[in-house]
Amino acid sequence: MIIIALGKFIKYSTVFLGCFLLLTPYNPPDSVELAYGTSAPYGTMTLGPNNQLVSTQTAYEPASLITSDFQNPQDLCYDRFANQLLIADTGNSRIVVLDTDGSLIREISTELMVPTGVSFDENFYYVADKETKSINVYDKVDGTLSQKILRPETPLFGLSSPFVPTKIAVNPKGIYLVSEGATKGVIQLNLEGEFIGYVGANRTPMSFGTFLQELFFSEQQQESILKAAPPSPSNLAFNEQGLLYTITNGDALAPIKKLNTLGHIIMSPSFVVPKISAVSIDQSDNIYGVTSDGQIVIYDSYGDLLFLFGEDSEYNERFGNLKSPTAIALLDNRTLFALDSETNAIVSYETTDFANLVFEAVDYYTDGLYVEGMPLWEEVLALNGMFILSYRALAAANMKLGNYALALEQYRLAEDKTGYSEAFWQIRNVWIQNNLLTLFLILFATAVVAIVIRSIYRHTRLLDKAALLIRRVKKNTFVQQMTFGLKFQKQPTDSVYKIKYENGAGVLTASILYVWFIALQIIGIFMTGFLFSTRNVYNAQILELVFLSVAPLFLWIVANYFVSTVSDGEGKLKHLYISTIYSLTPYLILAIPIFLLSRILTLNEQFIYTFANIIMYGWCAILLFKNYQEAHDYTFGKTIKNILLTAVCFVFFILAAYILYMLSKELFDYIAQVLREVF
């Protein structure tokens, strides 16, 4: 059935493809002009409008290169108690201790084979050895082995739970381990090596198949099915308050997670940078991450992107670019050290004046000192007007000062809907308080005027004359067809019958309503309130929007007609076109009132906007169902089958159009290439 319908579609595909090529706007590849510092061989980016990266002033410049005959080093940390750098030199089976200028202090290799993680406390070094499956604890004074921690023997750990330590972090609460293949989360031990529990387990990704199993299978059936295990954390770090941060390679939604003391996620970055392999946290809880392909990313404590730099392919051999970094460490003055396992070196980076300005402003913002930080954020904006976090910080300051109108505009520029809603609520509240009496007077005056006009009509017989005029207008065929949708909403079955057999509505009036439907898509962009808008006004492509309004609906009608012709449907293409457009009457009538409603609501009243949309679209769906049931003279079950087959056929049509588009594009590219070679 689908193949037959698809065959009928092919002969119309050329016209459809031509429209597609003409109406689809050309979007050139994204290009961003990078901002270079005096010695940085890479561009620095920050988060700008529309959640897009924009170039900014250089935040960090490479300062020095540290080498010590490393071989495939896998971990690096800064010991703040001793002001030292600890390196897990995996290939040489040793731990290297350096001072911050790169001078060698000590090497430790006792009972080490494949050290991949290193940490510290006030008195000891802690090393995770992947090969021996142990944690080696070394005394800081002389480097001697003080303790060797092996796999916990308690049944609470789990008989089949793997213990292959790869990364380690230590704080006064205990020892935290990332174990290879440990899907239950980070392993927590006390300082004596006794097992305490797991923390920070990842969730199993929910697939469509898993959803169906949970929906329809019994508990016994679900237990008999081998379920996918959640991904294992791959790295970890602590902030000064002892809160845990975990890294999960391959997590496209939240590669970095901040956990509270109960192990619940309390923060993940709003802008995801993939392939993050290690993080370090500064004293202000800013997050510094390094990716496996050579980028360094910096977030504030709320997860807002501050800077992203590195990995410039044109200059990837220049000093400062990383090839395969595995760890990152941070000094108290925010000097960065990045460990590169491919070049077997440590690269240090120093902050620029611009970065120091941003970090100082962020400190005021995260401490809630919004007004005090205003001059700094204004200076940041003067240097880079696209630094979107500046608008949010200034909006918070103006909210505190009571400048709600200015805060509203700044929250809009920051694309912060929560803050915008709070500012709008304040403005609306003040307006209602100032104009409540005026509103009551207007309503009272309107009621009085309505009563007076009605009285005048009764005494002058103007009402009868107006009613006569209205009856004459209603008898006009065009007016009857244009208002036919009002009857369609109340009596869809009878209305479809009139379309099929009594010419109750025509192609012309349906097409006019179709044009109104398209116009509403454009009007909605400009009329929908900022809080409920899903499109960016400034980036909207009108031709693209028109095409996406025309093509899917028309293609759906054609798909339904093709499916019904091979399944004993009685509906003709003309009648299906007319009745489908009239089935959208609730949207055609209610769309603008709902657009206007969205401009006076805050997020606290979002349920009103959502409920209005549910009523509108639900009403349209019911009318469409009744339309196809009556148009094809189907039973309830057969109508459902028809709609499902229409959806499948619709997808096939889209795929066919896409294939034709790609083939045509390849053909045009080939012809263009031949012409270039000839001429």
Residue pairs with C-beta under 8 A, 6 or more apart in sequence:
1 563
1 566
1 567
1 645
2 563
2 645
2 648
2 649
2 652
4 562
4 566
5 559
5 562
5 563
5 565
5 566
5 649
5 652
6 649
6 652
6 653
6 656
8 562
8 565
9 558
9 559
9 562
9 652
9 653
9 656
10 656
12 558
13 656
13 657
13 660
16 551
16 555
16 657
17 657
17 660
17 661
17 664
19 547
19 551
20 547
20 551
20 657
20 661
21 661
21 664
23 543
23 544
23 546
23 547
24 543
24 544
24 547
25 541
25 543
25 544
32 43
32 45
32 53
32 54
32 55
33 55
34 42
34 43
34 44
34 45
34 55
34 312
35 43
35 44
35 55
35 56
35 57
35 58
36 42
36 43
36 58
37 44
37 57
37 58
37 61
37 352
38 58
38 61
39 61
39 62
39 320
40 58
40 60
40 61
40 62
40 309
40 320
41 62
41 312
41 315
41 318
41 319
41 320
41 321
42 309
42 310
42 311
42 312
42 315
42 320
42 321
43 55
43 309
43 312
44 55
44 56
44 57
44 58
44 59
44 60
44 307
44 308
44 309
45 53
45 54
45 55
45 56
45 307
45 308
45 309
46 53
46 54
46 55
46 56
46 305
46 306
46 307
46 308
46 384
46 386
46 387
46 388
46 389
47 53
47 54
47 271
47 304
47 305
47 388
47 389
48 54
48 386
48 387
48 388
49 386
49 388
49 413
49 415
50 415
50 536
50 539
51 271
51 415
53 308
54 386
56 307
56 354
56 384
56 386
56 387
57 352
57 354
57 383
57 384
58 309
58 352
58 354
58 355
59 298
59 306
59 307
59 309
59 351
59 352
59 354
59 355
59 358
60 296
60 307
60 309
60 336
60 349
60 350
60 351
60 352
60 355
61 320
61 349
61 350
61 352
62 319
62 320
62 347
62 348
62 349
63 335
63 348
63 349
63 350
64 101
64 102
64 347
64 348
65 319
65 345
65 346
65 347
65 348
66 98
66 102
66 337
66 345
66 346
66 347
66 348
67 344
67 345
67 346
68 87
68 89
68 96
68 98
68 102
68 104
69 92
69 344
70 87
70 89
70 91
70 92
70 96
70 344
70 345
71 89
71 90
71 91
71 92
71 344
72 90
72 91
72 341
72 344
73 87
73 88
73 89
73 90
73 91
73 326
73 327
73 339
73 341
73 344
74 88
74 90
74 115
74 116
74 117
74 326
74 327
74 339
74 341
75 87
75 88
75 115
75 116
75 117
75 118
75 167
75 278
75 326
75 327
75 339
76 85
76 86
76 87
76 88
76 118
76 326
76 327
76 328
76 329
76 337
76 338
76 339
76 346
77 85
77 86
77 118
77 119
77 120
77 280
77 327
77 329
78 84
78 85
78 86
78 100
78 280
78 329
78 330
78 331
78 337
79 85
79 86
79 120
80 332
81 120
81 121
81 122
82 120
82 140
83 99
83 100
84 97
84 98
84 99
84 100
84 105
85 97
85 98
85 99
85 100
85 329
85 337
85 346
86 95
86 96
86 97
86 118
86 119
86 120
86 125
87 95
87 96
87 97
87 98
87 118
87 339
87 346
88 95
88 115
88 116
88 117
88 118
88 127
88 128
89 95
89 96
89 115
90 114
90 115
90 116
92 109
93 109
93 112
93 113
93 114
93 115
94 107
94 108
94 109
94 112
94 115
95 107
95 108
95 109
95 112
95 115
95 118
95 125
95 127
95 138
96 104
96 106
96 107
97 104
97 105
97 106
97 107
97 108
97 125
98 104
98 105
99 105
100 331
100 335
102 346
106 143
108 125
108 127
108 138
108 143
110 136
110 138
110 143
110 144
110 145
111 129
111 132
111 136
111 145
111 148
112 127
112 129
112 132
112 136
113 129
113 131
113 132
114 129
114 130
114 131
114 132
115 127
115 128
115 129
115 130
115 136
116 128
116 129
116 130
116 165
116 166
116 167
117 127
117 128
117 165
117 166
117 167
117 168
117 177
117 178
118 125
118 126
118 127
118 128
118 168
119 125
119 126
119 168
119 169
119 170
119 175
120 126
120 140
120 170
121 170
121 171
121 172
121 191
123 139
123 140
124 137
124 138
124 139
124 140
124 146
125 137
125 138
125 140
125 143
126 135
126 136
126 137
126 138
126 168
126 170
126 175
127 135
127 136
127 137
127 138
127 168
128 135
128 165
128 166
128 167
128 168
128 177
129 135
129 136
129 165
130 164
130 165
130 166
130 180
133 150
133 151
133 163
133 164
133 165
134 148
134 149
134 150
134 165
135 148
135 149
135 165
135 168
135 175
135 177
135 189
135 193
136 145
136 147
136 148
136 149
137 145
137 146
137 147
137 148
137 149
138 144
138 145
138 146
139 145
139 146
147 193
149 175
149 189
149 193
150 163
150 193
151 157
151 163
152 163
152 189
152 193
152 194
152 195
154 194
154 195
156 195
156 197
157 163
157 195
158 184
161 182
161 184
162 179
162 180
162 181
162 182
163 179
163 182
163 187
164 179
164 180
164 181
164 182
165 177
165 178
165 179
165 187
166 178
166 179
166 180
166 234
167 177
167 178
167 234
167 235
167 236
168 175
168 176
168 177
168 178
169 175
169 176
169 236
169 237
169 238
169 244
170 176
170 191
171 238
171 242
172 242
173 188
173 242
174 188
174 189
174 190
174 191
174 196
175 188
175 189
175 190
175 191
175 193
176 186
176 187
176 188
176 189
176 199
176 236
176 238
176 244
177 186
177 187
177 188
177 189
178 186
178 187
178 232
178 233
178 234
178 235
178 236
179 187
179 232
180 232
181 232
182 198
182 232
182 233
183 201
183 202
183 229
183 230
183 231
183 232
184 198
184 201
185 198
185 199
185 200
185 201
185 202
185 233
185 263
186 198
186 199
186 200
186 233
186 236
186 244
186 246
187 195
187 198
188 195
188 196
188 197
188 198
188 199
189 195
189 196
190 196
199 244
199 259
199 263
200 233
200 236
200 244
200 246
200 257
200 259
200 263
201 230
201 263
202 230
202 231
202 232
202 233
202 248
202 251
203 230
204 210
204 227
204 228
204 229
204 230
205 228
205 230
207 228
210 227
210 228
213 221
213 222
213 225
214 222
217 225
231 248
231 249
231 250
231 251
232 248
233 246
233 247
233 248
234 247
234 248
234 249
234 277
235 246
235 247
235 277
235 278
235 279
236 244
236 245
236 246
236 247
237 244
237 245
237 247
237 278
237 279
237 280
237 281
238 244
238 245
238 281
239 245
239 281
239 285
240 281
240 283
240 285
241 285
242 261
243 258
243 259
243 260
243 261
243 266
244 258
244 259
244 263
245 256
245 257
245 258
245 259
245 279
245 281
245 287
246 256
246 257
246 259
247 255
247 256
247 276
247 277
247 278
247 279
247 289
248 254
248 255
248 257
249 255
249 275
249 276
249 277
249 292
252 272
252 274
253 268
253 272
254 265
254 268
254 269
254 272
255 269
255 272
255 273
255 274
255 275
255 276
256 268
256 269
256 276
256 279
256 287
256 289
256 299
256 303
257 265
257 267
257 268
258 265
258 266
258 267
258 268
258 303
259 265
259 266
260 266
267 301
267 302
267 303
268 303
269 287
269 299
269 303
269 304
269 305
270 303
270 304
270 305
271 304
271 305
273 289
273 291
273 295
273 297
273 305
273 308
274 291
275 291
275 292
275 293
275 295
276 289
276 290
276 291
276 292
276 297
277 290
277 291
277 292
277 325
277 326
277 327
278 289
278 290
278 325
278 326
278 327
278 328
279 287
279 288
279 289
279 290
279 328
280 287
280 288
280 328
280 329
280 330
281 287
281 288
281 330
282 288
282 330
282 334
283 332
284 300
284 301
284 359
284 362
284 363
284 366
285 300
285 301
285 366
286 298
286 299
286 300
286 301
286 306
286 359
286 362
287 298
287 299
287 300
287 301
287 303
288 296
288 297
288 298
288 328
288 330
288 336
289 296
289 297
289 298
289 299
289 328
290 296
290 297
290 322
290 325
290 326
290 327
290 328
290 338
291 297
291 310
291 311
291 325
292 324
292 325
292 326
293 311
293 324
294 310
294 311
294 316
294 321
294 322
294 323
294 324
294 325
295 308
295 309
295 310
295 311
295 322
296 307
296 308
296 309
296 310
296 322
296 328
296 336
296 338
296 349
297 305
297 307
297 308
298 305
298 306
298 307
298 308
299 305
299 306
300 306
300 362
300 365
300 366
300 389
301 366
302 366
304 389
304 392
306 358
306 362
306 389
307 355
307 358
310 321
310 322
311 321
311 322
312 321
315 321
316 323
319 347
320 347
320 349
322 338
322 340
322 343
322 347
323 340
323 342
323 343
324 340
324 341
324 342
324 343
325 338
325 339
325 340
325 341
326 339
326 340
326 341
327 338
327 339
328 336
328 337
328 338
328 339
329 336
329 337
329 339
330 336
330 337
331 337
333 351
334 351
334 355
334 359
335 348
335 349
335 350
335 351
336 348
336 349
337 346
337 347
337 348
337 349
338 346
338 347
338 348
338 349
339 346
340 346
340 347
351 359
354 383
357 376
357 379
357 380
357 383
358 380
358 387
360 376
361 373
361 376
361 377
361 379
361 380
361 390
361 393
362 389
363 373
364 370
364 372
364 373
364 376
364 393
365 373
365 377
365 389
365 393
365 396
370 393
370 396
370 397
370 399
370 400
371 397
371 400
371 401
373 393
373 397
374 393
374 394
374 397
377 390
377 393
377 394
377 397
378 390
378 394
380 387
380 390
381 387
381 390
381 391
381 394
388 413
388 414
388 415
389 414
391 410
391 411
391 413
391 414
391 416
392 410
392 411
392 414
392 416
392 419
394 410
395 406
395 407
395 408
395 410
395 411
395 414
395 416
395 419
395 423
396 407
396 419
398 404
398 406
398 407
398 410
399 407
399 419
399 422
399 423
399 426
404 423
404 426
404 427
404 430
405 427
407 419
407 423
408 420
408 423
408 424
408 427
411 417
411 419
411 420
411 423
412 420
412 530
417 530
417 531
417 603
418 603
420 530
420 531
421 531
421 602
421 603
421 604
422 602
424 531
424 602
425 602
425 604
428 600
428 602
454 463
456 462
457 463
457 466
473 479
474 480
474 483
478 509
481 504
481 505
481 506
481 508
481 509
482 509
482 512
482 513
484 495
484 504
484 505
484 509
484 582
485 513
485 582
485 585
485 588
485 589
486 585
487 494
487 495
488 495
488 579
488 582
488 583
488 585
488 623
489 585
489 586
489 619
489 623
492 583
492 622
492 623
492 626
492 627
492 630
493 626
493 630
495 504
495 579
495 582
496 575
496 579
496 626
496 627
496 630
496 631
497 630
498 504
498 505
499 505
499 575
499 578
499 579
499 582
500 571
500 572
500 575
500 631
505 578
505 582
506 578
507 574
507 577
507 578
510 577
510 578
510 581
510 582
511 581
513 581
513 582
513 584
513 585
513 588
514 550
514 553
514 581
516 588
517 549
517 553
517 581
517 584
517 587
517 588
518 546
518 549
518 550
520 587
520 588
520 591
520 592
521 545
521 546
521 548
521 549
522 542
522 545
522 546
523 591
523 592
523 595
524 535
524 591
524 595
525 533
525 535
525 537
525 540
525 545
526 537
527 592
527 595
527 596
527 598
527 599
528 535
528 595
528 598
528 599
529 595
529 598
529 599
529 600
529 601
531 598
531 601
531 602
531 603
531 606
532 598
532 601
532 606
532 609
533 598
553 580
555 650
555 653
555 654
556 580
556 646
556 650
557 573
557 576
557 577
557 580
558 573
558 653
559 646
559 649
559 650
559 653
560 571
560 576
560 580
560 628
560 642
560 643
560 646
561 569
561 571
561 572
561 573
561 576
562 649
563 569
563 642
563 645
563 646
563 649
564 570
564 571
564 576
564 632
564 642
567 638
567 641
567 642
567 645
568 632
569 631
569 632
569 633
569 634
569 642
570 631
570 632
570 633
571 579
571 628
571 631
571 632
575 631
576 631
579 627
579 631
580 624
580 627
582 623
582 627
583 620
583 623
583 624
583 627
584 620
584 623
585 620
585 623
586 615
586 616
586 619
586 620
586 623
587 616
587 617
587 620
590 612
590 615
590 616
591 616
594 609
594 612
594 613
594 616
597 608
597 609
597 612
598 609
601 608
601 609
625 639
625 643
628 634
628 639
628 642
628 643
629 635
629 636
629 639
632 638
632 639
632 642
634 642
